[in-house]
Amino acid sequence: MKRLIIVIVLVVLAGFAGVVVRSSSGGTISDIRGLVSHRDANEVRQEIRHNYQLSPGARVELTGLNGAVKIETSDTKTAEVYIERTASSQDAMDGRQVTVEVNENTLRIRGEKGVGGFWSRLFGCHAEERVSLKLPRQLSLYAKGVNGSFVTSEIDGTVDVAGVNGRVQIANAVGRATFKGINGNMVVGLKSIDQNGVDLSGINGNIELQLGEDVNADLDAHGMNGRIVSDLPNVSIDKSRHGSYSARIGNGGNEITAKGINGNIRLTRTLQAATAETATN
């Protein structure tokens, strides 16, 4: 079996050597570039558009997406899905598939490897997708494996985000919120925190927690390569030992836990609350 693999590798290398020799003896190097270049003139594009009806509190799942995600929410029952896919060739486009599954209680958008061709697999030519959603505000949001920024407006429900390679911004969350394995800066609005709390772990970037006016919580952080700072007047911060902090926000209450944070955590006021405070003063 090993001998067979070695023979195949040698044959492939010999084929490339032949192309190089021909180009150096009067041909053009475009014979090779045509295999690996991503030229806009040859770009393949696909649009996916759907409208669905979702029940209040429906679960929305986004997984395995190679591109940015933007979500706008409002008081509606209609989910509008728009996905723009691009690739350097049809072969590369076929190398990834994006599926949309829906019923009244669940919307799933999933990216996964398709059949593809030999050259797209060999040179790693993959399709990309940009996902834009308009969703009901009352939902449960789950996202995992997004290679791009992840931005949402207000979510009236739980938020679970993991494995994002890009900036994460959540305008406002209500209830439980979990963020794991984020490679980028984060801005998360927390209108309220329920008994399940907020969990932050494995974050490679700075975190800004924008807290609602009535939020009372206890923050416990371990394994931090950074600091906890606050722009709020009713926060006490204690650094017990290197990389460990505790903080009481207001009167204390449900927990915000943080571990493995490579960056700072800043506590600020949500935009709405800050505007209201300014108007009052």
N, C-alpha and C positions, 0 to 999 in steps of 0.2 A: 504493500500500500504506500509506504514512504517513497519507494522508487518511482511509483506512478506519479505521485505529487511532484517530485523533483523534475520528472520529465515534462510535465505540464508547465511548470514554472519556467523551465529552460526554453520551451517552445514559445511562450508568451514574450519572454525577454528577447529572443531571437527576432520575433516579429517587429518589436519596437526598434531594435538595432537596424533592421532593414529599412524602416521608414526614415531613420536619422541619416543613414548612408545615402539614400536617394535625395534627401533634401540638401545634403552637403555637396552633391555632385550635379546640382543644377535645378533641383526642385525647390519648393518653398517650405519653410517651417510651419506654415499654416496647416499642413497635413496633420501635424500633431496638435496644434492649437485648437483645431476644429473639434478635437475629442474632449477638450477640457474647458474651453472658454464659455463664459456666460454672456453672450452678446444680446443687447436689448432688441435688436432687429429680429432675433429668432425666439424671443420670449413667448411662452405659451401662457395664456390667462384663462381662468374659469371663474364664474360667479355662481354662488349658491344663494338663493333667496327663498325664504319660507315664512309664513305666518301661522301661528298656532294659538289655541286657547289653553290657558293654564289655570288650575284651581289655586286659590289663595294658599300660600305656604308650600307650593310645589318645590321640588328639588331640581336644581340645575347643576349638571355635571359637565366639566370641561377637562379633557385629559389628552395628553400627548400632542399638543399643538405646537407647531414650529412657526411662531409669529406672535405679534401683539394681540391682546384682547382688550376691548373697550366695551363697557356695559353702562347703559343709561336706564334708569328705573323711573317709574311713575305709577300713579294710581290707575292701573289698567289690568285687564285679564289677558291681554294679547301679548304674545311673544313674537317679536320680529327678528328674524335671523338673517344676517348678511355675512357671507364668507367670500373673500376675494383670494383666489389661489393663483400663484405664479410659479413658473419653472423655466429653466433654460431650454427645455425641449419636451416634447410629448412623452418621450421615454422616461425623463425625470419626473414628469407629472404622474405617470402611471406607477412610479415607484413609491408613491404615498397615496393613501386613501383617507378621505374625511367622511365620516358617517354621521348622520343626524337621526336620532331615535326619539320619539316623543309619544306621550299619552298625557292625559289631563293632569297627572300628578308628577311627571318627570320629563325633563328635557335633557338629553345627552348628546354632546358633540365630541367626537373622538377622532383623533388622528392616529394613523397606524401605517405600517409598511405595506405596500401593495406588491404586485408582481414585479414590475420594473424590468429593465433590460440589463445585459451584462455590463455595458459601459457605465451606466448610471450607478450601478452597485460598485464597480471598480473604482471610479473616481469620486464617489460620494456626492453626486449631483442630486440634490433633493428639492422637492417643491416646498414652498412656503405658503402660509395662509395667514391672513389678517381677519380676525373675527370681530364683528360689531353686532351687539345685541341691544334691543330695546325690550325690557322685561318688566313684569309687575314688581312693585317694591316689596311685597310680601312673598319672600322665597327663602329657601335654604340653599346656600351656594357652596359648591365643592369644586375645587380646581387642583389639578396635579399634573406636573410635567408641562410647563409652558415656557417656551424659549422666546421670550420677549416681554415687554412691559405688560402689566396687568392693572387696569384702571377701572374702577366702578363708582357709580354714584351711590346714593343711600340704599342700604339693605336692611329691611325689617325682618330679621331672622338670623340664623346661625351662619357663620362664615368659616370655611376650612380651606386654606390655601397652602400648598406644598410644592416644592421643587420648581420654583420659578427662577429663571435666569434673566432678570431684568427688574425694573422699578415696579414696586407694588404700591398702589394708592387706593384706599377704601374711604369714600367720603364720610360714611357713617355706618356703624354696625350696631345692632341691638341684640343683646344676649351673648351666647358663647362665641368666641372667636379664637381660631387656632392658626398659627403661621409657622411653618417648618421648612428648613432648607431653602431659604431665599438668598439669592446672590444679587443683591442690589439694595438701594435705599428704600425705606418704607415710610409712608404717611398713612396712619390709620385713625379715623374718627370713631370715637366710642361714645355714643349718646347715653348708653347705660350698660351695666355689666351685671349679668345674672349670676346665680350661685355656681354655675359651671366655670365662670371666670374667663380669663384670657391667657393663652399660652403662646409664648414666643421662644423658638429654639432653632439653633443652627442658622443664624442670620449673619450674612457677611455684608454689612452696610449699616448706616445710621438709621435709627428709628425715631419717628416723631409720633407720639400718641396725643391726639387732640381730644381732650376730655370734655364731656358735657358739663353744664353748669352744676348739675345735681349729682355728679358721680362722686361716690365715696368708695375708696378701695385701698387694699394693701398690696404693695409691689415687693416681690422677692426675686433678686437676681443673683445668679452664680455663674462663674466661668466667663466673666466679661473682660474683654480687651477694650475697655472704654469707660465712660463715666455715665452717671445718671444726673441730669440737670433739670431744673424746673423753672418755668416762667410764671408759675402760679403762686399765689401768696399763702395758700393753705396746705402746703406740702412740707413735710419734714423728712430729710434724707439722712441715713446713717450708713457709713461704710465700715462694716465690721472687720473685714480683712481684704487682702488683695484680690480683686476680681469679684467681690461679693458686696452687694448693696441691699438695703431694705428701705422702703419709703412708705409713709402713711399719707394718703391723699384724703383731705377733709377729715371726716370722723373715722376713716378706715372702713373696711367691709369686704366684699368679695375680692378674690385674689387675681392679681396679674403676676404671672410667673415668667421669668426669662432665664435662659441658660444657653451658653455657647454663642454669645453675641460678640461679633468682631466689629465694634462701632459704638457710638454713643446712643443713649436713650434720652430723649427730651420730652418733657411733659408740658403741653401747651393747652390752650382753650380752643374748642371748636370754633369755626368761623361764626356760626349762628349765635353761640353763647357770647363770644367776644363782642359781636355787634350789639347784642342786647345789653350787655354790661356798659358799653360806651354810651348807648342811648340813655340808660338810667342815670349815669353819672353826668 
